[in-house]
């Protein structure tokens, strides 16, 4: 069950990343030069590594991995909501 929860949160995280990148928010344009050099692929790659790590931990029986990834996803969702609704 933990693997399914982590996977669903991961799908949501990737969708949120894409929405934030495509939002055209000025905050994204104000990021440092090295961020633009790394592009979206690195950010999505890091997100993928976080997802894989959480899935591997859950597969090994670490139930706390689902809670930790849910917390990580909640913080990301809050940040994404703030950016997409232009509250920051």
C-alpha positions, -999 to +999 in steps of 0.1 A: +000+000+000+029+024+008+043+019-027+010+028-043+007+059-022+043+070-030+037+064-067+005+085-067+022+113-049+051+110-074+027+114-103+013+145-087+047+159-080+057+156-117+025+172-128+030+201-104+066+206-116+055+208-152+027+232-143+051+255-124+077+254-152+051+263-178+034+290-157+057+317-169+059+331-133+084+359-129+099+339-099+111+312-123+128+338-145+146+353-115+164+321-107+202+323-108+220+317-141+232+282-132+196+271-127+188+280-163+219+263-174+208+231-157+173+234-172+142+215-163+158+181-169+179+183-138+150+194-116+129+165-129+159+141-125+162+151-089+124+146-084+128+112-101+156+102-078+136+112-047+107+091-060+129+061-066+145+064-032+112+065-015+099+036-035+130+015-027+127+023+010+090+013+010+098-019-008+123-027+019+096-023+045+103+012+057+067+025+062+080+058+073+091+064+037+055+069+026+050+095+054+082+113+046+074+114+009+039+126+017+053+154+037+077+163+010+048+163-015+027+184+007+054+211+010+059+209-028+022+212-033+020+243-011+049+259-029+034+251-063+000+264-052+016+297-041+034+301-074+005+291-096-019+313-079+006+342-080+006+347-042+043+350-042 
